[in-house]
Amino acid sequence: MALVVKDRVKEQTTTTGTGSVTLGGAVSGFQTFGSAVGNANTTYYAIVHQTADEWEVGLGTYTSAGTVLSRDTILDSSNSGSAVPFSAGTKDVFVTYAADKAIYRDAAGEVSVTRATSATYAVSAETATSATNATTAITATSATNASYALSATNANFAASATEATTAITATSATNASYALSATNANFAASATEATTAITATSATNASYALSATNANFAASATEATTAITATSATNATNAVNLAGGSVSATTGTFSTSLKVGGVSPDKQFEITKSARAAITSLTDATSISLDFDVAQNFTVTLGDNRTLENPSNIDPGQTGSIFVQQDGTGGRTLSFANYWHFAGGTAPTLSTAASAVDRIDYITFTSTSIHAVASLNVS
């Protein structure tokens, strides 16, 4: 069985549901799956309903007996990434180049590969399992023959930093004794003493990256409390005492309490001014989908009678609001999926006047129970 991607392969089907589809022959000007993909081979496919808002992209296997295409792996769909239960009607089925599996150059002309089993010349191949000649293979998990990645478990071009000007984000570089002069190198004078000192633009002899313009307070942030020129303090447990500096990190953990805008917090987390959560627009559709990992406040304008589906990524204790607005016609209704619970067990009847606005406030009780209350006709 091989993965086959061919040009101008298109057939039609009237199959319904979420199972394999039976193909009905090539569309004029196109090849069949049988002639282009071949029996028992896999391909990236797209299925698009001609008259309904239903579509799916995935990886499937073609079987010549019965001219059947199985839907093995769903990569994206109109059903929130799950298999689409296709309704009656004609659907176009064609070979596609799935975005989720595509390799392309970015704006800088570079190619980024998340995992490459053999990246002989991987210019920016992240986590390449073999980077024999990868002259800038960032964070290679195994670089046995990489010219200057001699003994660092995840390091990039350690032994001679002169030849490793882009050796960044090495998580462990015990033997990288020459990383001093690398323009973007990490683990300054002794990588043993700076195992998390990342993105220092210049850290010559700086055992704890005290004087590095962009250093991250490596081995002991306690000893870097006066380095007020640092622009970020990733992983610095005690960097909360930094005077005049700033903290910038994708994710982080504070082991005690945190106060924004002062000292000595009264609670585990405290702010002295204000905070806000953005309002994210939802796509108006027959079934309206929400993702609680994306936002906590939402807005949607109803263009017809709709159903508010159960959100994905629900964690107990999440709160937020949903603003529901009628379109210029009005008279639209909104039903609620089974996770949504209202006082008395009865869902509200929303306002139906044109452009009317209702607000639904919620808090998640469990991963399958959302307590909600509606404020109607807010004007």
C-alpha positions in Angstrom: 0.0 0.0 0.0 1.4 3.4 -1.0 0.4 7.0 -0.6 -0.5 8.4 -4.1 -1.3 12.0 -4.9 -2.3 12.7 -8.6 -3.6 15.6 -10.6 -7.2 15.9 -11.9 -8.8 12.9 -10.2 -12.5 13.5 -9.5 -15.6 11.4 -9.3 -19.1 11.8 -7.7 -21.0 9.9 -5.1 -24.5 9.8 -3.6 -23.4 7.8 -0.5 -24.8 9.2 2.8 -23.6 8.9 6.4 -20.1 8.7 7.9 -18.8 5.5 6.2 -16.9 4.7 3.1 -18.2 6.2 -0.2 -19.0 4.4 -3.4 -17.6 6.3 -6.4 -19.7 6.7 -9.5 -17.2 7.3 -12.3 -15.0 10.1 -13.4 -16.3 13.6 -14.1 -15.7 14.7 -17.7 -12.1 15.9 -18.1 -10.9 14.0 -15.0 -9.3 10.6 -14.1 -10.9 8.0 -11.9 -9.5 7.0 -8.5 -9.0 3.5 -9.9 -6.8 4.6 -12.8 -4.8 7.3 -10.9 -4.6 6.1 -7.3 -4.9 2.4 -7.8 -6.2 -0.5 -5.7 -5.3 -0.6 -2.0 -3.4 2.7 -2.2 -4.0 5.7 0.1 -4.6 9.3 -1.0 -5.6 12.7 0.4 -9.2 13.3 -0.6 -11.9 16.0 -0.4 -15.6 15.4 -0.4 -17.9 18.4 -1.0 -21.7 18.3 -1.1 -23.0 20.1 -4.1 -26.0 21.7 -2.4 -25.4 21.5 1.4 -22.8 23.1 3.6 -21.0 19.8 4.1 -17.3 19.1 3.3 -14.5 16.9 4.5 -10.7 16.5 3.9 -8.9 13.4 5.0 -6.7 10.4 4.2 -8.5 7.4 2.6 -7.9 4.1 0.9 -9.2 3.2 -2.5 -10.5 -0.4 -3.1 -11.2 -1.3 -6.8 -13.7 -4.0 -5.8 -16.9 -1.9 -5.6 -15.0 1.3 -6.4 -15.0 2.3 -2.7 -13.0 5.0 -1.0 -12.7 4.6 2.8 -12.4 7.6 5.1 -9.6 6.5 7.3 -8.3 9.7 8.9 -10.3 13.0 9.1 -7.9 16.0 8.8 -10.6 18.8 8.6 -14.3 19.1 8.0 -17.4 21.1 8.4 -18.2 18.9 11.4 -15.5 20.4 13.6 -12.8 18.1 12.3 -14.9 14.9 12.7 -16.4 12.6 10.1 -19.3 14.4 8.3 -22.6 12.5 8.3 -23.3 13.4 4.7 -27.0 14.0 3.7 -28.7 12.9 0.6 -27.6 14.5 -2.7 -24.6 14.5 -5.0 -21.1 15.0 -3.6 -17.9 15.7 -5.5 -15.0 13.4 -4.4 -11.5 14.4 -5.6 -7.8 14.0 -4.8 -6.4 17.1 -2.9 -3.1 18.4 -1.4 -4.2 18.6 2.3 -3.1 21.7 4.0 -2.4 19.8 7.2 0.1 17.6 5.4 1.6 20.3 3.0 5.2 21.3 3.0 5.8 24.9 1.8 8.2 27.9 2.1 7.3 30.7 4.6 7.7 34.4 3.9 11.4 34.1 4.5 11.7 31.4 1.9 12.4 28.7 4.6 10.8 25.3 5.0 9.9 24.1 8.5 9.5 20.3 9.1 8.1 19.2 12.5 9.5 15.6 12.2 11.8 14.3 9.5 13.0 10.7 9.6 16.0 11.6 7.4 16.8 15.3 7.0 20.2 15.1 5.2 20.2 18.8 4.4 17.3 20.0 6.6 17.9 23.8 6.7 15.4 24.3 9.5 14.3 20.7 10.2 13.1 20.7 13.8 13.4 17.4 15.8 15.0 15.6 12.8 15.9 12.1 13.9 18.9 12.1 11.6 20.6 15.3 10.6 23.9 14.1 9.1 24.6 17.2 7.2 22.0 19.5 8.6 24.0 22.7 8.9 21.3 24.6 10.7 19.1 21.7 12.0 17.6 23.3 15.1 16.8 21.0 18.1 17.8 17.8 16.4 17.0 14.9 18.8 19.8 12.8 17.3 22.7 14.4 15.4 25.3 11.7 15.5 27.3 12.9 12.6 26.3 16.6 12.7 29.7 18.2 12.2 29.7 20.3 15.4 26.9 18.8 17.6 29.5 16.5 19.2 28.0 15.4 22.5 25.0 17.6 23.3 21.8 15.5 23.7 19.6 18.1 22.0 22.2 20.8 21.3 22.9 22.3 18.0 26.5 22.8 16.9 28.2 22.9 20.3 31.9 22.1 20.1 32.8 25.0 17.9 30.3 27.9 18.1 32.2 29.8 15.5 30.7 27.5 13.0 27.3 27.5 14.7 26.0 31.0 14.5 22.4 29.9 14.6 22.7 27.1 17.3 19.7 28.0 19.3 17.4 26.4 21.9 19.7 23.5 23.0 18.1 22.0 26.1 21.2 20.3 27.3 24.7 21.1 26.2 27.0 19.9 29.0 30.0 19.7 26.7 29.4 22.9 24.7 32.5 24.6 26.1 32.9 26.9 23.1 29.4 28.3 22.8 30.8 31.8 23.9 31.0 33.4 20.5 27.9 32.1 18.7 25.7 35.0 17.7 22.5 33.3 18.8 24.0 30.5 20.9 22.8 29.5 24.3 24.6 28.1 27.4 27.3 30.9 27.5 30.5 30.4 29.5 29.6 27.0 30.9 26.4 25.3 29.6 26.5 23.1 32.8 25.8 26.3 34.8 23.2 27.7 32.4 20.9 24.8 31.4 18.0 27.1 30.7 19.7 30.3 29.7 18.1 30.8 26.3 18.4 33.6 23.7 21.4 35.5 25.2 22.7 37.7 22.4 26.0 38.1 24.3 26.9 36.2 27.4 30.7 36.0 27.5 31.8 34.6 30.9 28.3 35.4 32.3 27.9 32.4 34.6 24.3 33.2 35.3 23.7 35.4 32.3 23.5 38.5 34.6 24.6 41.0 31.9 23.1 39.6 28.8 20.7 42.0 27.1 18.0 39.4 26.5 19.2 36.7 28.9 16.8 34.6 30.9 18.4 34.4 34.4 19.5 30.8 33.9 20.9 28.7 36.7 19.8 30.9 39.6 17.5 33.9 39.1 18.1 34.8 42.8 21.5 36.0 41.6 20.1 38.0 38.8 17.6 40.3 40.7 19.5 43.4 39.6 19.7 42.7 35.9 17.0 45.1 35.1 17.8 45.3 31.4 16.5 41.8 30.7 13.5 41.8 28.4 12.2 38.3 29.5 12.7 35.9 32.4 11.6 32.5 31.2 11.8 29.8 33.9 13.2 32.2 36.5 11.5 31.0 39.7 12.5 34.1 41.7 12.4 36.7 38.8 9.3 38.2 40.4 11.6 40.6 42.3 13.0 42.0 39.0 12.8 45.8 39.2 11.9 47.7 36.0 12.0 44.5 33.9 9.4 42.5 32.1 8.4 38.9 31.7 7.7 37.3 28.3 6.9 33.6 28.0 4.7 31.3 26.0 3.8 29.3 29.1 5.0 29.5 32.7 4.4 28.5 36.3 4.6 30.5 39.5 5.2 28.3 42.5 3.7 30.7 45.1 1.4 33.8 44.6 1.4 36.5 42.0 0.4 40.1 42.1 0.3 42.4 39.0 1.0 46.0 39.8 2.3 45.6 43.4 3.7 43.3 46.0 2.4 40.9 48.7 -0.7 39.5 47.1 -3.7 38.8 49.3 -4.8 35.8 47.1 -3.0 33.4 44.9 -3.4 35.8 42.0 -4.2 39.5 42.3 -4.3 42.5 39.9 -4.4 46.2 41.0 -6.1 47.6 37.8 -8.3 45.7 35.4 -8.4 42.7 33.1 -10.4 41.7 30.1 -11.1 38.7 27.9 -11.6 39.4 24.1 -15.0 38.7 22.5 -14.6 36.1 19.7 -17.0 35.9 16.7 -18.6 32.6 16.1 -19.5 31.3 12.6 -23.2 31.4 12.0 -24.3 27.9 10.8 -27.1 25.4 11.3 -25.0 24.0 14.2 -22.9 26.7 16.0 -19.6 25.3 17.3 -17.6 26.7 20.3 -14.1 25.9 21.5 -13.5 26.9 25.2 -9.7 26.7 24.6 -10.0 29.5 22.0 -11.9 32.1 24.1 -14.4 32.6 26.9 -16.6 35.4 25.5 -18.3 35.0 22.1 -20.7 36.7 19.8 -22.9 35.5 16.9 -25.6 36.9 14.6 -28.3 34.5 13.8 -29.2 34.2 10.1 -31.8 31.5 10.6 -33.0 29.0 13.2 -29.9 27.6 14.9 -28.6 25.1 17.5 -25.8 26.0 20.0 -23.7 22.8 20.1 -21.8 21.4 23.1 -18.5 23.2 23.3 -15.2 21.4 23.0 -12.4 21.6 25.6 -14.6 22.1 28.6 -12.9 22.4 32.0 -14.9 22.9 35.3 -14.8 26.5 36.5 -14.7 28.3 33.2 -16.9 31.4 32.9 -17.9 33.7 30.1 -20.7 35.3 28.1 -22.3 34.7 24.6 -23.9 37.7 22.9 -26.7 36.4 20.5 -28.0 39.0 18.0 -30.9 38.7 15.6 -30.2 39.6 12.0 -32.0 42.4 10.2 -35.0 40.1 9.5 -35.4 38.7 13.1 -37.6 35.8 14.1 -34.7 33.5 14.5 -34.7 30.8 17.2 -31.8 29.2 19.1 -31.9 25.7 20.5 -29.3 24.3 23.0 -27.4 21.0 23.0 -27.6 18.7 26.1 -24.7 20.2 28.0 -26.5 23.5 28.4 -28.6 23.7 31.6 -30.9 26.5 32.7 -32.8 27.4 35.8 -35.9 25.1 36.2 -34.6 22.9 33.4 -36.1 25.0 30.7 -34.1 26.8 28.0 -35.0 30.5 27.4 -36.9 31.7 24.4 -34.7 34.4 22.9 -35.9 37.8 21.7 -37.1 37.7 18.0 -37.2 41.4 17.1 -34.9 42.4 14.2 -31.4 43.2 15.5 -32.4 42.3 19.1 -29.5 41.3 21.4 -29.6 38.7 24.2 -26.8 37.7 26.5 -26.1 34.2 27.9 -23.8 34.1 30.9 -22.3 30.7 31.9 -20.1 28.8 34.2 -19.0 25.2 33.6 -19.9 22.8 36.5 -18.4 19.6 35.0 -16.9 18.7 31.7 -20.5 17.8 30.5 -22.6 20.4 32.4 -22.7 24.1 31.7 -24.9 26.3 34.0 -26.3 29.3 32.1 -28.6 32.3 32.6 -30.1 34.5 29.8 -30.5 38.3 29.9 -33.1 39.0 27.2 -33.6 42.0 24.9 -30.7 43.9 26.3 -31.0 47.5 25.0 
